[in-house]
Amino acid sequence: TTLSSPDVDDHDEKVAYTIAGSPLRDSYARYQYAQGIENNNLMASTENYFLNEDAMQEGSPQGILERGEDAALPPLLIIQGTADMNIPMSMPHAFVESYRAVGGSVELEEYPDMPHNFILRVGKETDHALGVVKAFVAQQLTASTVATPAD
């Protein structure tokens, strides 16, 4: 989300904050994980998107942090089910550690026994997660100066 407008002086297009539900943080490690558990669908979708292992490594947010590449680090909220079969839970934990190590602010909200993308389904966990998202957005808006066009 950006908190600016082209009609405002000193306009920029920086991302003010990010919210991610069951995000892919380490494409190459997830590909290796999929190989290890013989998840052919996950391997194929990763190969189709990235085309090769070099691209998987280059485009990996985890790798970008570990390589010390220049990257924007907006405040980040991650919503993650612990029963997500697409990744081991060590991946989001490693990402959070790396994000914080380079100066980023990140919150990881874990939902026990919830699958990949659970937030897309109706349920009490989804309702709770949406409340967490609303609170995070409110916190970010309160912390930021929201620019509005002059009359």
ROSE-4610 file (N, C-alpha, C; in Angstrom, 1 decimal, always signed):
// ROSE-4610
residu = [T/T/T/T/T/T/L/L/L/S/S/S/S/S/S/P/P/P/D/D/D/V/V/V/D/D/D/D/D/D/H/H/H/D/D/D/E/E/E/K/K/K/V/V/V/A/A/A/Y/Y/Y/T/T/T/I/I/I/A/A/A/G/G/G/S/S/S/P/P/P/L/L/L/R/R/R/D/D/D/S/S/S/Y/Y/Y/A/A/A/R/R/R/Y/Y/Y/Q/Q/Q/Y/Y/Y/A/A/A/Q/Q/Q/G/G/G/I/I/I/E/E/E/N/N/N/N/N/N/N/N/N/L/L/L/M/M/M/A/A/A/S/S/S/T/T/T/E/E/E/N/N/N/Y/Y/Y/F/F/F/L/L/L/N/N/N/E/E/E/D/D/D/A/A/A/M/M/M/Q/Q/Q/E/E/E/G/G/G/S/S/S/P/P/P/Q/Q/Q/G/G/G/I/I/I/L/L/L/E/E/E/R/R/R/G/G/G/E/E/E/D/D/D/A/A/A/A/A/A/L/L/L/P/P/P/P/P/P/L/L/L/L/L/L/I/I/I/I/I/I/Q/Q/Q/G/G/G/T/T/T/A/A/A/D/D/D/M/M/M/N/N/N/I/I/I/P/P/P/M/M/M/S/S/S/M/M/M/P/P/P/H/H/H/A/A/A/F/F/F/V/V/V/E/E/E/S/S/S/Y/Y/Y/R/R/R/A/A/A/V/V/V/G/G/G/G/G/G/S/S/S/V/V/V/E/E/E/L/L/L/E/E/E/E/E/E/Y/Y/Y/P/P/P/D/D/D/M/M/M/P/P/P/H/H/H/N/N/N/F/F/F/I/I/I/L/L/L/R/R/R/V/V/V/G/G/G/K/K/K/E/E/E/T/T/T/D/D/D/H/H/H/A/A/A/L/L/L/G/G/G/V/V/V/V/V/V/K/K/K/A/A/A/F/F/F/V/V/V/A/A/A/Q/Q/Q/Q/Q/Q/L/L/L/T/T/T/A/A/A/S/S/S/T/T/T/V/V/V/A/A/A/T/T/T/P/P/P/A/A/A/D/D/D]
num = [1/1/1/2/2/2/3/3/3/4/4/4/5/5/5/6/6/6/7/7/7/8/8/8/9/9/9/10/10/10/11/11/11/12/12/12/13/13/13/14/14/14/15/15/15/16/16/16/17/17/17/18/18/18/19/19/19/20/20/20/21/21/21/22/22/22/23/23/23/24/24/24/25/25/25/26/26/26/27/27/27/28/28/28/29/29/29/30/30/30/31/31/31/32/32/32/33/33/33/34/34/34/35/35/35/36/36/36/37/37/37/38/38/38/39/39/39/40/40/40/41/41/41/42/42/42/43/43/43/44/44/44/45/45/45/46/46/46/47/47/47/48/48/48/49/49/49/50/50/50/51/51/51/52/52/52/53/53/53/54/54/54/55/55/55/56/56/56/57/57/57/58/58/58/59/59/59/60/60/60/61/61/61/62/62/62/63/63/63/64/64/64/65/65/65/66/66/66/67/67/67/68/68/68/69/69/69/70/70/70/71/71/71/72/72/72/73/73/73/74/74/74/75/75/75/76/76/76/77/77/77/78/78/78/79/79/79/80/80/80/81/81/81/82/82/82/83/83/83/84/84/84/85/85/85/86/86/86/87/87/87/88/88/88/89/89/89/90/90/90/91/91/91/92/92/92/93/93/93/94/94/94/95/95/95/96/96/96/97/97/97/98/98/98/99/99/99/100/100/100/101/101/101/102/102/102/103/103/103/104/104/104/105/105/105/106/106/106/107/107/107/108/108/108/109/109/109/110/110/110/111/111/111/112/112/112/113/113/113/114/114/114/115/115/115/116/116/116/117/117/117/118/118/118/119/119/119/120/120/120/121/121/121/122/122/122/123/123/123/124/124/124/125/125/125/126/126/126/127/127/127/128/128/128/129/129/129/130/130/130/131/131/131/132/132/132/133/133/133/134/134/134/135/135/135/136/136/136/137/137/137/138/138/138/139/139/139/140/140/140/141/141/141/142/142/142/143/143/143/144/144/144/145/145/145/146/146/146/147/147/147/148/148/148/149/149/149/150/150/150/151/151/151]
x = [+0.8/+0.0/+0.9/+0.6/+1.3/+0.4/+1.1/+0.4/+0.7/+0.6/+0.9/+0.1/+0.2/-0.5/+0.3/+0.2/+0.9/+0.6/-0.6/-1.0/-0.4/+0.4/+1.0/+2.5/+2.9/+4.3/+5.2/+6.3/+7.3/+6.7/+5.9/+5.3/+6.3/+6.1/+6.9/+6.0/+6.5/+5.8/+6.3/+6.8/+7.3/+6.1/+6.4/+5.3/+5.4/+4.2/+4.1/+4.1/+3.5/+3.5/+3.0/+3.2/+2.9/+2.2/+1.2/+0.5/+0.5/+1.0/+1.1/+0.5/-0.4/-1.0/-0.4/+0.2/+0.9/+1.9/+2.8/+3.6/+4.8/+5.3/+6.5/+7.7/+8.5/+9.6/+10.9/+11.0/+12.2/+11.9/+11.8/+11.4/+12.3/+13.6/+14.5/+14.4/+14.4/+14.2/+12.9/+11.8/+10.6/+10.6/+11.3/+11.4/+12.2/+13.2/+14.0/+13.1/+12.3/+11.4/+10.4/+9.8/+8.9/+9.5/+10.7/+11.4/+11.6/+11.9/+12.1/+10.8/+9.7/+8.4/+7.7/+8.4/+7.9/+6.5/+6.4/+5.2/+5.3/+4.9/+5.1/+4.4/+3.2/+2.4/+3.2/+3.7/+4.4/+5.7/+6.4/+7.6/+7.3/+6.3/+5.9/+5.5/+4.7/+4.3/+5.5/+6.4/+7.6/+8.5/+8.7/+9.4/+8.8/+7.5/+6.7/+6.9/+6.9/+7.0/+8.4/+9.4/+10.7/+11.6/+11.2/+11.9/+13.2/+13.9/+15.2/+15.6/+16.5/+16.9/+17.6/+18.4/+19.1/+18.1/+17.0/+16.0/+15.2/+15.1/+14.5/+15.3/+16.6/+17.5/+17.6/+17.6/+17.8/+16.5/+15.3/+14.1/+13.6/+14.4/+13.9/+14.1/+13.0/+13.1/+14.1/+14.1/+15.0/+16.5/+16.7/+18.1/+18.5/+17.6/+17.8/+18.3/+17.6/+18.0/+19.4/+19.6/+20.8/+22.0/+21.8/+22.9/+23.2/+22.3/+22.5/+22.2/+21.4/+21.0/+20.2/+20.3/+19.5/+18.0/+17.2/+15.8/+15.0/+13.8/+12.9/+12.4/+12.2/+11.8/+10.6/+9.5/+8.3/+7.8/+7.1/+6.6/+5.8/+5.9/+5.3/+4.5/+3.4/+2.5/+2.4/+2.8/+2.6/+1.6/+0.6/-0.5/-0.1/+0.1/+0.6/-0.1/-0.7/-1.2/-0.1/-0.1/+1.0/+0.9/-0.3/-0.5/-0.4/+0.4/+0.6/+1.5/+1.0/+1.8/+2.8/+2.8/+3.7/+5.1/+5.2/+6.5/+6.6/+7.8/+8.0/+7.9/+7.5/+7.4/+8.7/+9.8/+11.1/+11.3/+10.7/+10.9/+10.3/+9.1/+8.7/+9.5/+9.9/+10.7/+12.1/+12.7/+14.0/+13.8/+12.7/+12.5/+12.3/+11.5/+11.3/+12.7/+13.5/+14.8/+15.7/+15.7/+16.5/+16.0/+14.7/+14.0/+14.4/+14.3/+14.6/+16.1/+16.9/+18.4/+18.9/+18.2/+18.6/+17.8/+17.1/+16.4/+14.9/+14.3/+12.9/+12.0/+10.8/+9.8/+8.8/+8.7/+7.8/+7.1/+5.8/+5.0/+4.6/+4.7/+4.3/+3.2/+2.0/+0.8/+0.6/+0.8/+0.7/-0.7/-1.3/-2.6/-2.5/-2.5/-2.3/-3.3/-2.8/-3.5/-4.3/-3.9/-4.6/-3.7/-4.4/-3.7/-3.2/-2.6/-2.2/-3.4/-3.2/-4.3/-5.6/-5.6/-6.8/-7.6/-6.9/-7.6/-8.6/-8.6/-9.5/-10.8/-10.9/-12.1/-12.8/-14.1/-14.9/-14.5/-14.4/-14.1/-13.7/-13.7/-13.3/-11.8/-10.9/-9.5/-9.4/-10.2/-10.2/-10.7/-11.8/-12.3/-11.2/-10.5/-9.5/-8.4/-7.9/-6.8/-7.2/-8.5/-8.9/-8.9/-9.2/-9.1/-7.6/-6.7/-5.3/-4.8/-5.3/-5.0/-5.5/-6.8/-7.3/-6.5/-6.1/-5.4/-4.0/-3.4/-2.1/-2.2/-3.2/-3.4/-3.6/-4.4/-4.7/-3.4/-2.6/-1.3/-0.4/-0.4/+0.5/+0.0/-1.3/-1.9/-1.6/-1.7/-1.5/+0.0/+0.9/+2.3/+2.8/+2.0/+2.4/+1.7/+2.3/+1.6/+1.0/-0.3/-1.1/-1.2/-0.6/-0.7/-2.0/-2.6/-3.8/-3.6/-4.2/-4.1/-4.6/-3.9/-4.4/-5.6/-6.5/-7.7/-7.4]
y = [-1.2/+0.0/+1.2/+2.2/+3.4/+4.5/+5.4/+6.5/+7.8/+7.9/+9.2/+9.3/+10.4/+10.7/+11.5/+11.3/+12.2/+13.7/+14.0/+15.3/+16.0/+15.3/+15.8/+16.1/+17.2/+17.5/+16.4/+16.2/+15.2/+13.8/+13.5/+12.2/+11.2/+10.0/+8.9/+7.6/+6.6/+5.3/+4.3/+4.6/+3.6/+2.9/+1.6/+0.8/+1.1/+1.5/+1.9/+0.7/-0.4/-1.6/-2.7/-3.9/-5.1/-6.1/-6.8/-7.9/-9.1/-10.2/-11.4/-12.6/-13.3/-14.5/-15.7/-16.6/-17.8/-17.5/-16.5/-16.1/-17.0/-17.0/-17.7/-16.8/-17.2/-16.3/-16.8/-18.1/-18.7/-19.7/-19.2/-20.0/-21.2/-21.1/-22.2/-23.2/-22.8/-23.7/-24.5/-23.8/-24.5/-25.5/-25.2/-26.1/-27.4/-27.2/-28.3/-29.1/-28.4/-29.1/-29.9/-29.3/-30.1/-31.3/-31.2/-32.4/-33.4/-33.0/-34.0/-34.7/-34.0/-34.7/-35.2/-35.1/-35.6/-35.0/-33.7/-33.0/-32.5/-33.3/-33.0/-31.7/-31.5/-30.3/-29.0/-29.0/-27.8/-27.7/-28.7/-28.6/-28.1/-28.6/-28.1/-26.6/-26.2/-24.8/-23.9/-24.3/-23.5/-23.5/-24.6/-24.6/-23.8/-23.8/-23.1/-21.6/-21.2/-19.7/-19.2/-19.9/-19.4/-19.9/-21.0/-21.6/-22.4/-21.9/-22.6/-22.3/-23.1/-22.9/-21.6/-21.1/-19.9/-18.7/-18.7/-17.7/-17.9/-19.1/-19.3/-18.7/-18.9/-18.3/-16.8/-16.3/-14.8/-14.1/-14.7/-14.0/-14.3/-15.0/-15.4/-14.2/-13.8/-12.7/-13.1/-14.4/-14.8/-14.6/-15.0/-14.9/-13.4/-12.6/-11.1/-10.6/-11.0/-10.6/-11.1/-12.4/-13.1/-12.5/-12.1/-11.6/-10.1/-9.5/-8.1/-7.2/-7.6/-6.7/-5.5/-4.4/-3.2/-3.5/-3.4/-3.8/-2.9/-2.5/-1.8/-2.8/-2.3/-3.1/-2.5/-2.4/-1.9/-2.7/-2.2/-3.0/-4.1/-5.3/-6.5/-7.3/-7.8/-8.7/-10.0/-11.1/-12.4/-13.2/-13.7/-14.6/-16.0/-16.9/-18.2/-19.3/-20.3/-21.5/-22.5/-23.1/-24.0/-25.4/-25.6/-26.9/-26.7/-25.6/-25.3/-26.4/-27.2/-28.4/-27.9/-26.6/-26.1/-25.8/-25.6/-25.2/-25.8/-26.0/-26.3/-25.0/-25.0/-23.8/-23.2/-23.9/-23.3/-22.1/-22.2/-21.1/-19.7/-19.6/-18.3/-17.8/-18.7/-18.3/-17.8/-18.4/-18.0/-16.6/-16.5/-15.2/-14.0/-14.3/-13.3/-12.9/-13.8/-13.6/-12.7/-13.1/-12.4/-11.0/-10.8/-9.5/-8.6/-9.1/-8.3/-8.0/-8.9/-8.8/-7.6/-7.3/-6.2/-5.0/-4.9/-3.7/-3.6/-4.7/-4.6/-4.9/-4.4/-4.7/-5.7/-6.8/-7.9/-8.5/-8.8/-9.6/-10.9/-12.0/-13.3/-13.8/-13.9/-14.4/-15.9/-16.8/-18.2/-18.7/-19.5/-20.1/-21.6/-22.2/-23.6/-24.5/-25.5/-26.5/-25.9/-24.7/-24.1/-24.3/-24.7/-25.0/-23.7/-24.0/-22.9/-22.1/-20.8/-19.9/-20.1/-20.5/-20.6/-19.4/-18.2/-16.9/-16.7/-17.5/-17.4/-18.1/-18.9/-19.7/-19.0/-19.3/-18.8/-19.6/-18.9/-19.6/-18.6/-19.1/-18.3/-17.8/-18.7/-18.3/-17.2/-17.3/-16.2/-14.9/-15.0/-13.8/-13.2/-14.0/-13.5/-12.9/-13.6/-13.0/-11.7/-11.6/-10.3/-9.2/-9.5/-8.6/-8.1/-9.1/-8.8/-7.9/-8.2/-7.3/-5.9/-5.8/-4.4/-3.7/-4.3/-3.7/-3.2/-4.1/-3.8/-2.6/-2.6/-1.4/-0.1/-0.2/+1.0/+1.5/+0.5/+0.9/+1.6/+1.1/+1.7/+3.0/+3.2/+4.5/+5.5/+5.1/+6.0/+6.4/+5.5/+5.7/+6.6/+6.6/+7.4/+8.7/+9.6/+10.9/+10.6/+10.6/+10.4/+11.7/+11.8/+13.0/+13.1/+14.3/+14.5/+15.7/+15.7/+16.8/+18.1/+19.2/+20.5/+20.9/+21.6/+22.1/+23.1]
z = [+0.0/+0.0/+0.0/-0.9/-0.9/-0.2/+0.4/+1.1/+0.5/-0.8/-1.4/-2.7/-3.4/-4.6/-5.5/-6.8/-7.7/-7.6/-7.0/-6.8/-5.6/-4.9/-3.6/-3.9/-3.3/-3.4/-2.8/-3.3/-2.8/-2.9/-3.9/-4.2/-4.3/-3.7/-4.0/-4.1/-4.6/-4.7/-3.8/-2.6/-1.7/-1.1/-0.9/-0.2/+1.3/+1.8/+3.2/+4.2/+3.8/+4.6/+3.7/+4.1/+3.3/+4.2/+3.7/+4.4/+3.5/+4.0/+3.2/+3.9/+3.1/+3.6/+3.0/+3.8/+3.3/+2.2/+2.4/+1.2/+1.0/-0.2/-0.6/-0.3/+0.7/+1.1/+0.6/+0.3/-0.2/-1.3/-2.5/-3.6/-3.9/-3.8/-4.0/-2.9/-1.7/-0.6/-0.6/-1.0/-1.2/-2.3/-3.3/-4.5/-4.0/-3.2/-2.7/-1.7/-0.9/+0.0/-0.8/-1.9/-2.7/-3.3/-3.7/-4.2/-3.2/-2.0/-0.9/-0.5/-0.6/-0.2/-1.5/-2.6/-3.9/-4.2/-4.0/-4.4/-5.8/-6.7/-8.2/-8.6/-8.1/-8.4/-8.0/-6.8/-6.3/-7.1/-7.4/-8.2/-9.5/-10.2/-11.5/-11.5/-10.5/-10.5/-10.3/-9.5/-9.2/-10.5/-11.2/-12.4/-13.5/-13.6/-14.6/-14.4/-13.1/-12.8/-13.0/-12.4/-12.4/-13.6/-14.2/-15.3/-15.0/-14.0/-13.7/-12.2/-11.7/-10.3/-10.0/-11.0/-10.8/-10.6/-11.4/-11.2/-9.8/-9.4/-8.1/-7.0/-7.1/-6.1/-6.2/-7.4/-7.6/-7.1/-7.4/-7.0/-5.6/-4.8/-3.5/-2.5/-1.9/-0.9/+0.2/+0.7/+1.7/+1.2/-0.1/-0.6/-0.7/-1.1/-1.2/+0.1/+1.2/+2.5/+2.9/+2.6/+3.0/+2.2/+1.0/+0.2/+0.5/+1.3/+1.7/+0.5/-0.4/-1.5/-1.0/-1.7/-1.3/-1.6/-0.5/-0.7/+0.3/-0.2/+0.7/+1.8/+3.0/+4.1/+4.8/+4.1/+4.8/+5.9/+6.9/+7.9/+7.3/+7.8/+7.2/+8.2/+7.8/+8.6/+7.7/+8.4/+7.7/+8.5/+7.7/+8.2/+7.7/+8.7/+8.3/+9.1/+8.3/+9.0/+9.2/+10.4/+10.7/+10.0/+9.4/+8.7/+7.2/+6.8/+5.4/+4.8/+3.9/+3.4/+2.3/+1.9/+0.9/+1.4/+2.7/+3.3/+4.7/+5.2/+6.6/+7.4/+8.6/+9.4/+9.7/+9.5/+9.7/+8.7/+7.5/+6.5/+7.0/+7.4/+7.9/+9.1/+10.0/+11.1/+10.7/+9.7/+9.2/+8.5/+7.8/+7.1/+8.1/+9.1/+10.1/+10.8/+11.1/+11.7/+10.7/+9.5/+8.5/+8.3/+8.2/+8.0/+9.1/+10.3/+11.5/+11.5/+11.1/+11.2/+10.3/+9.2/+8.3/+8.6/+9.7/+10.2/+9.9/+9.3/+9.0/+10.2/+10.2/+11.2/+10.7/+11.3/+10.8/+12.0/+11.7/+12.7/+12.0/+12.7/+12.2/+13.0/+12.4/+13.1/+12.6/+13.5/+13.2/+13.7/+12.8/+13.1/+13.2/+14.4/+14.5/+13.7/+13.1/+12.3/+11.1/+10.7/+9.5/+8.3/+7.1/+5.9/+5.1/+4.0/+3.1/+2.7/+2.7/+2.3/+3.0/+4.3/+5.0/+5.1/+5.0/+5.1/+4.0/+3.0/+1.9/+2.2/+3.3/+3.6/+4.8/+4.9/+6.0/+7.2/+8.4/+9.6/+10.7/+11.9/+13.1/+13.0/+12.4/+12.3/+11.3/+10.2/+9.2/+9.8/+10.5/+11.2/+12.1/+12.8/+13.7/+12.9/+11.8/+11.0/+10.4/+9.9/+9.4/+10.4/+11.6/+12.7/+12.9/+12.9/+13.0/+11.8/+10.6/+9.5/+9.7/+10.1/+10.3/+11.4/+12.4/+13.5/+13.0/+12.2/+11.6/+10.7/+9.8/+8.9/+9.7/+10.7/+11.6/+12.2/+12.7/+13.3/+12.3/+11.1/+10.1/+9.7/+9.5/+9.2/+10.3/+11.5/+12.6/+12.7/+12.3/+12.4/+11.2/+10.1/+8.9/+8.8/+8.2/+7.8/+6.5/+6.4/+5.2/+4.5/+3.3/+2.5/+1.8/+1.8/+1.0/+0.1/-1.1/-2.0/-1.4/-1.8/-1.3/-2.1/-1.4/-2.1/-3.2]
